[in-house]
Amino acid sequence: MLHYSIIFFIIAIIAGVLGFGGIAGSAVGIAKVLFGAFIILSILSFIFGRKR
């Protein structure tokens, strides 16, 4: 999931440089959502993943 977040961030940077403002804004929004989901899921896996 972090991989997809980085890809959408790179797409947003390229679209911003080329002047596609709407596409860049959408890609940044998607990247933020994916990064937030990654952070939440990684914290939950650290908390609940240690069953010894």
PDB file of N, CA, C and O in Angstrom:
ATOM      1  N   MET A   1       0.823  -1.189   0.000  1.00  0.00           N
ATOM      2  CA  MET A   1       0.000   0.000   0.000  1.00  0.00           C
ATOM      3  C   MET A   1       0.870   1.257   0.000  1.00  0.00           C
ATOM      4  O   MET A   1       0.530   2.255  -0.636  1.00  0.00           O
ATOM      5  N   LEU A   2       1.966   1.204   0.698  1.00  0.00           N
ATOM      6  CA  LEU A   2       2.887   2.342   0.683  1.00  0.00           C
ATOM      7  C   LEU A   2       3.456   2.536  -0.717  1.00  0.00           C
ATOM      8  O   LEU A   2       3.712   3.663  -1.141  1.00  0.00           O
ATOM      9  N   HIS A   3       3.648   1.445  -1.420  1.00  0.00           N
ATOM     10  CA  HIS A   3       4.158   1.499  -2.786  1.00  0.00           C
ATOM     11  C   HIS A   3       3.197   2.293  -3.682  1.00  0.00           C
ATOM     12  O   HIS A   3       3.633   3.143  -4.459  1.00  0.00           O
ATOM     13  N   TYR A   4       1.889   2.015  -3.573  1.00  0.00           N
ATOM     14  CA  TYR A   4       0.899   2.739  -4.370  1.00  0.00           C
ATOM     15  C   TYR A   4       0.842   4.210  -3.985  1.00  0.00           C
ATOM     16  O   TYR A   4       0.647   5.073  -4.841  1.00  0.00           O
ATOM     17  N   SER A   5       1.010   4.494  -2.709  1.00  0.00           N
ATOM     18  CA  SER A   5       1.013   5.876  -2.259  1.00  0.00           C
ATOM     19  C   SER A   5       2.172   6.647  -2.889  1.00  0.00           C
ATOM     20  O   SER A   5       2.004   7.788  -3.321  1.00  0.00           O
ATOM     21  N   ILE A   6       3.329   6.029  -2.936  1.00  0.00           N
ATOM     22  CA  ILE A   6       4.502   6.678  -3.545  1.00  0.00           C
ATOM     23  C   ILE A   6       4.298   6.859  -5.045  1.00  0.00           C
ATOM     24  O   ILE A   6       4.679   7.890  -5.601  1.00  0.00           O
ATOM     25  N   ILE A   7       3.701   5.870  -5.703  1.00  0.00           N
ATOM     26  CA  ILE A   7       3.451   5.985  -7.144  1.00  0.00           C
ATOM     27  C   ILE A   7       2.496   7.142  -7.439  1.00  0.00           C
ATOM     28  O   ILE A   7       2.745   7.926  -8.354  1.00  0.00           O
ATOM     29  N   PHE A   8       1.398   7.257  -6.669  1.00  0.00           N
ATOM     30  CA  PHE A   8       0.467   8.363  -6.896  1.00  0.00           C
ATOM     31  C   PHE A   8       1.117   9.707  -6.586  1.00  0.00           C
ATOM     32  O   PHE A   8       0.796  10.704  -7.233  1.00  0.00           O
ATOM     33  N   PHE A   9       2.015   9.756  -5.618  1.00  0.00           N
ATOM     34  CA  PHE A   9       2.727  11.002  -5.317  1.00  0.00           C
ATOM     35  C   PHE A   9       3.627  11.400  -6.480  1.00  0.00           C
ATOM     36  O   PHE A   9       3.706  12.577  -6.832  1.00  0.00           O
ATOM     37  N   ILE A  10       4.305  10.424  -7.078  1.00  0.00           N
ATOM     38  CA  ILE A  10       5.166  10.708  -8.230  1.00  0.00           C
ATOM     39  C   ILE A  10       4.329  11.157  -9.423  1.00  0.00           C
ATOM     40  O   ILE A  10       4.719  12.072 -10.149  1.00  0.00           O
ATOM     41  N   ILE A  11       3.171  10.512  -9.629  1.00  0.00           N
ATOM     42  CA  ILE A  11       2.277  10.937 -10.707  1.00  0.00           C
ATOM     43  C   ILE A  11       1.826  12.380 -10.475  1.00  0.00           C
ATOM     44  O   ILE A  11       1.743  13.163 -11.420  1.00  0.00           O
ATOM     45  N   ALA A  12       1.539  12.728  -9.232  1.00  0.00           N
ATOM     46  CA  ALA A  12       1.116  14.094  -8.918  1.00  0.00           C
ATOM     47  C   ALA A  12       2.219  15.097  -9.203  1.00  0.00           C
ATOM     48  O   ALA A  12       1.951  16.184  -9.715  1.00  0.00           O
ATOM     49  N   ILE A  13       3.447  14.749  -8.881  1.00  0.00           N
ATOM     50  CA  ILE A  13       4.567  15.660  -9.151  1.00  0.00           C
ATOM     51  C   ILE A  13       4.742  15.858 -10.652  1.00  0.00           C
ATOM     52  O   ILE A  13       4.915  16.986 -11.114  1.00  0.00           O
ATOM     53  N   ILE A  14       4.697  14.767 -11.413  1.00  0.00           N
ATOM     54  CA  ILE A  14       4.864  14.865 -12.869  1.00  0.00           C
ATOM     55  C   ILE A  14       3.713  15.663 -13.481  1.00  0.00           C
ATOM     56  O   ILE A  14       3.935  16.512 -14.344  1.00  0.00           O
ATOM     57  N   ALA A  15       2.489  15.393 -13.039  1.00  0.00           N
ATOM     58  CA  ALA A  15       1.336  16.122 -13.571  1.00  0.00           C
ATOM     59  C   ALA A  15       1.405  17.604 -13.203  1.00  0.00           C
ATOM     60  O   ALA A  15       1.022  18.462 -13.998  1.00  0.00           O
ATOM     61  N   GLY A  16       1.888  17.898 -12.013  1.00  0.00           N
ATOM     62  CA  GLY A  16       2.034  19.298 -11.610  1.00  0.00           C
ATOM     63  C   GLY A  16       3.064  20.034 -12.438  1.00  0.00           C
ATOM     64  O   GLY A  16       2.871  21.197 -12.791  1.00  0.00           O
ATOM     65  N   VAL A  17       4.165  19.356 -12.749  1.00  0.00           N
ATOM     66  CA  VAL A  17       5.212  19.973 -13.567  1.00  0.00           C
ATOM     67  C   VAL A  17       4.703  20.218 -14.987  1.00  0.00           C
ATOM     68  O   VAL A  17       5.024  21.237 -15.597  1.00  0.00           O
ATOM     69  N   LEU A  18       3.912  19.285 -15.508  1.00  0.00           N
ATOM     70  CA  LEU A  18       3.408  19.428 -16.871  1.00  0.00           C
ATOM     71  C   LEU A  18       2.204  20.363 -16.966  1.00  0.00           C
ATOM     72  O   LEU A  18       1.773  20.694 -18.071  1.00  0.00           O
ATOM     73  N   GLY A  19       1.657  20.792 -15.837  1.00  0.00           N
ATOM     74  CA  GLY A  19       0.578  21.766 -15.855  1.00  0.00           C
ATOM     75  C   GLY A  19      -0.817  21.190 -15.757  1.00  0.00           C
ATOM     76  O   GLY A  19      -1.791  21.908 -15.986  1.00  0.00           O
ATOM     77  N   PHE A  20      -0.945  19.928 -15.425  1.00  0.00           N
ATOM     78  CA  PHE A  20      -2.260  19.316 -15.267  1.00  0.00           C
ATOM     79  C   PHE A  20      -2.680  19.428 -13.810  1.00  0.00           C
ATOM     80  O   PHE A  20      -2.471  18.497 -13.032  1.00  0.00           O
ATOM     81  N   GLY A  21      -3.261  20.543 -13.438  1.00  0.00           N
ATOM     82  CA  GLY A  21      -3.588  20.821 -12.045  1.00  0.00           C
ATOM     83  C   GLY A  21      -4.638  19.901 -11.455  1.00  0.00           C
ATOM     84  O   GLY A  21      -4.510  19.456 -10.315  1.00  0.00           O
ATOM     85  N   GLY A  22      -5.682  19.614 -12.228  1.00  0.00           N
ATOM     86  CA  GLY A  22      -6.755  18.763 -11.726  1.00  0.00           C
ATOM     87  C   GLY A  22      -6.293  17.336 -11.481  1.00  0.00           C
ATOM     88  O   GLY A  22      -6.642  16.721 -10.474  1.00  0.00           O
ATOM     89  N   ILE A  23      -5.508  16.819 -12.409  1.00  0.00           N
ATOM     90  CA  ILE A  23      -4.990  15.454 -12.263  1.00  0.00           C
ATOM     91  C   ILE A  23      -4.018  15.388 -11.091  1.00  0.00           C
ATOM     92  O   ILE A  23      -4.018  14.416 -10.336  1.00  0.00           O
ATOM     93  N   ALA A  24      -3.199  16.411 -10.939  1.00  0.00           N
ATOM     94  CA  ALA A  24      -2.233  16.430  -9.839  1.00  0.00           C
ATOM     95  C   ALA A  24      -2.959  16.479  -8.498  1.00  0.00           C
ATOM     96  O   ALA A  24      -2.557  15.802  -7.552  1.00  0.00           O
ATOM     97  N   GLY A  25      -4.008  17.262  -8.412  1.00  0.00           N
ATOM     98  CA  GLY A  25      -4.769  17.343  -7.168  1.00  0.00           C
ATOM     99  C   GLY A  25      -5.434  16.025  -6.816  1.00  0.00           C
ATOM    100  O   GLY A  25      -5.463  15.623  -5.653  1.00  0.00           O
ATOM    101  N   SER A  26      -5.965  15.359  -7.826  1.00  0.00           N
ATOM    102  CA  SER A  26      -6.595  14.056  -7.590  1.00  0.00           C
ATOM    103  C   SER A  26      -5.571  13.026  -7.145  1.00  0.00           C
ATOM    104  O   SER A  26      -5.826  12.249  -6.225  1.00  0.00           O
ATOM    105  N   ALA A  27      -4.424  13.018  -7.787  1.00  0.00           N
ATOM    106  CA  ALA A  27      -3.384  12.055  -7.428  1.00  0.00           C
ATOM    107  C   ALA A  27      -2.868  12.302  -6.019  1.00  0.00           C
ATOM    108  O   ALA A  27      -2.589  11.350  -5.290  1.00  0.00           O
ATOM    109  N   VAL A  28      -2.738  13.565  -5.622  1.00  0.00           N
ATOM    110  CA  VAL A  28      -2.301  13.873  -4.263  1.00  0.00           C
ATOM    111  C   VAL A  28      -3.348  13.411  -3.251  1.00  0.00           C
ATOM    112  O   VAL A  28      -3.004  12.880  -2.195  1.00  0.00           O
ATOM    113  N   GLY A  29      -4.611  13.611  -3.572  1.00  0.00           N
ATOM    114  CA  GLY A  29      -5.678  13.150  -2.682  1.00  0.00           C
ATOM    115  C   GLY A  29      -5.652  11.641  -2.494  1.00  0.00           C
ATOM    116  O   GLY A  29      -5.786  11.148  -1.374  1.00  0.00           O
ATOM    117  N   ILE A  30      -5.482  10.912  -3.582  1.00  0.00           N
ATOM    118  CA  ILE A  30      -5.407   9.456  -3.498  1.00  0.00           C
ATOM    119  C   ILE A  30      -4.182   9.026  -2.706  1.00  0.00           C
ATOM    120  O   ILE A  30      -4.255   8.104  -1.894  1.00  0.00           O
ATOM    121  N   ALA A  31      -3.055   9.694  -2.942  1.00  0.00           N
ATOM    122  CA  ALA A  31      -1.828   9.352  -2.221  1.00  0.00           C
ATOM    123  C   ALA A  31      -1.990   9.588  -0.719  1.00  0.00           C
ATOM    124  O   ALA A  31      -1.490   8.803   0.087  1.00  0.00           O
ATOM    125  N   LYS A  32      -2.681  10.660  -0.338  1.00  0.00           N
ATOM    126  CA  LYS A  32      -2.906  10.935   1.090  1.00  0.00           C
ATOM    127  C   LYS A  32      -3.766   9.863   1.734  1.00  0.00           C
ATOM    128  O   LYS A  32      -3.485   9.414   2.846  1.00  0.00           O
ATOM    129  N   VAL A  33      -4.821   9.452   1.030  1.00  0.00           N
ATOM    130  CA  VAL A  33      -5.700   8.418   1.571  1.00  0.00           C
ATOM    131  C   VAL A  33      -4.952   7.098   1.724  1.00  0.00           C
ATOM    132  O   VAL A  33      -5.060   6.443   2.760  1.00  0.00           O
ATOM    133  N   LEU A  34      -4.199   6.707   0.709  1.00  0.00           N
ATOM    134  CA  LEU A  34      -3.456   5.449   0.776  1.00  0.00           C
ATOM    135  C   LEU A  34      -2.386   5.487   1.867  1.00  0.00           C
ATOM    136  O   LEU A  34      -2.175   4.493   2.561  1.00  0.00           O
ATOM    137  N   PHE A  35      -1.715   6.619   2.020  1.00  0.00           N
ATOM    138  CA  PHE A  35      -0.691   6.729   3.050  1.00  0.00           C
ATOM    139  C   PHE A  35      -1.315   6.665   4.438  1.00  0.00           C
ATOM    140  O   PHE A  35      -0.761   6.031   5.336  1.00  0.00           O
ATOM    141  N   GLY A  36      -2.452   7.310   4.619  1.00  0.00           N
ATOM    142  CA  GLY A  36      -3.155   7.250   5.907  1.00  0.00           C
ATOM    143  C   GLY A  36      -3.592   5.834   6.237  1.00  0.00           C
ATOM    144  O   GLY A  36      -3.457   5.384   7.375  1.00  0.00           O
ATOM    145  N   ALA A  37      -4.117   5.131   5.236  1.00  0.00           N
ATOM    146  CA  ALA A  37      -4.523   3.739   5.451  1.00  0.00           C
ATOM    147  C   ALA A  37      -3.314   2.872   5.790  1.00  0.00           C
ATOM    148  O   ALA A  37      -3.407   1.985   6.638  1.00  0.00           O
ATOM    149  N   PHE A  38      -2.183   3.123   5.135  1.00  0.00           N
ATOM    150  CA  PHE A  38      -0.960   2.370   5.428  1.00  0.00           C
ATOM    151  C   PHE A  38      -0.523   2.597   6.866  1.00  0.00           C
ATOM    152  O   PHE A  38      -0.166   1.646   7.561  1.00  0.00           O
ATOM    153  N   ILE A  39      -0.545   3.836   7.319  1.00  0.00           N
ATOM    154  CA  ILE A  39      -0.118   4.139   8.686  1.00  0.00           C
ATOM    155  C   ILE A  39      -1.026   3.452   9.696  1.00  0.00           C
ATOM    156  O   ILE A  39      -0.546   2.850  10.657  1.00  0.00           O
ATOM    157  N   ILE A  40      -2.335   3.539   9.483  1.00  0.00           N
ATOM    158  CA  ILE A  40      -3.290   2.922  10.416  1.00  0.00           C
ATOM    159  C   ILE A  40      -3.108   1.411  10.450  1.00  0.00           C
ATOM    160  O   ILE A  40      -3.069   0.816  11.527  1.00  0.00           O
ATOM    161  N   LEU A  41      -2.996   0.783   9.280  1.00  0.00           N
ATOM    162  CA  LEU A  41      -2.841  -0.672   9.237  1.00  0.00           C
ATOM    163  C   LEU A  41      -1.503  -1.130   9.818  1.00  0.00           C
ATOM    164  O   LEU A  41      -1.437  -2.182  10.455  1.00  0.00           O
ATOM    165  N   SER A  42      -0.449  -0.362   9.610  1.00  0.00           N
ATOM    166  CA  SER A  42       0.842  -0.757  10.183  1.00  0.00           C
ATOM    167  C   SER A  42       0.836  -0.636  11.702  1.00  0.00           C
ATOM    168  O   SER A  42       1.415  -1.478  12.389  1.00  0.00           O
ATOM    169  N   ILE A  43       0.187   0.404  12.239  1.00  0.00           N
ATOM    170  CA  ILE A  43       0.083   0.537  13.696  1.00  0.00           C
ATOM    171  C   ILE A  43      -0.732  -0.610  14.282  1.00  0.00           C
ATOM    172  O   ILE A  43      -0.361  -1.186  15.305  1.00  0.00           O
ATOM    173  N   LEU A  44      -1.847  -0.937  13.626  1.00  0.00           N
ATOM    174  CA  LEU A  44      -2.668  -2.049  14.100  1.00  0.00           C
ATOM    175  C   LEU A  44      -1.917  -3.376  14.035  1.00  0.00           C
ATOM    176  O   LEU A  44      -2.071  -4.214  14.923  1.00  0.00           O
ATOM    177  N   SER A  45      -1.111  -3.578  13.001  1.00  0.00           N
ATOM    178  CA  SER A  45      -0.359  -4.832  12.923  1.00  0.00           C
ATOM    179  C   SER A  45       0.732  -4.899  13.985  1.00  0.00           C
ATOM    180  O   SER A  45       1.037  -5.979  14.490  1.00  0.00           O
ATOM    181  N   PHE A  46       1.316  -3.766  14.325  1.00  0.00           N
ATOM    182  CA  PHE A  46       2.314  -3.766  15.405  1.00  0.00           C
ATOM    183  C   PHE A  46       1.664  -4.052  16.759  1.00  0.00           C
ATOM    184  O   PHE A  46       2.247  -4.739  17.598  1.00  0.00           O
ATOM    185  N   ILE A  47       0.464  -3.528  16.968  1.00  0.00           N
ATOM    186  CA  ILE A  47      -0.216  -3.727  18.250  1.00  0.00           C
ATOM    187  C   ILE A  47      -0.756  -5.144  18.375  1.00  0.00           C
ATOM    188  O   ILE A  47      -0.525  -5.806  19.387  1.00  0.00           O
ATOM    189  N   PHE A  48      -1.471  -5.619  17.358  1.00  0.00           N
ATOM    190  CA  PHE A  48      -2.147  -6.890  17.438  1.00  0.00           C
ATOM    191  C   PHE A  48      -1.365  -8.052  16.822  1.00  0.00           C
ATOM    192  O   PHE A  48      -1.804  -9.198  16.917  1.00  0.00           O
ATOM    193  N   GLY A  49      -0.240  -7.788  16.206  1.00  0.00           N
ATOM    194  CA  GLY A  49       0.509  -8.829  15.509  1.00  0.00           C
ATOM    195  C   GLY A  49       1.385  -9.666  16.402  1.00  0.00           C
ATOM    196  O   GLY A  49       1.843 -10.726  15.975  1.00  0.00           O
ATOM    197  N   ARG A  50       1.639  -9.245  17.614  1.00  0.00           N
ATOM    198  CA  ARG A  50       2.560  -9.970  18.503  1.00  0.00           C
ATOM    199  C   ARG A  50       1.786 -10.879  19.434  1.00  0.00           C
ATOM    200  O   ARG A  50       1.485 -10.526  20.574  1.00  0.00           O
ATOM    201  N   LYS A  51       1.475 -12.041  18.931  1.00  0.00           N
ATOM    202  CA  LYS A  51       0.748 -13.051  19.725  1.00  0.00           C
ATOM    203  C   LYS A  51       1.707 -14.183  20.092  1.00  0.00           C
ATOM    204  O   LYS A  51       1.791 -15.185  19.382  1.00  0.00           O
ATOM    205  N   ARG A  52       2.419 -14.024  21.185  1.00  0.00           N
ATOM    206  CA  ARG A  52       3.376 -15.059  21.589  1.00  0.00           C
ATOM    207  C   ARG A  52       2.986 -15.651  22.908  1.00  0.00           C
ATOM    208  O   ARG A  52       3.673 -16.540  23.413  1.00  0.00           O
TER     209      ARG A  52
END
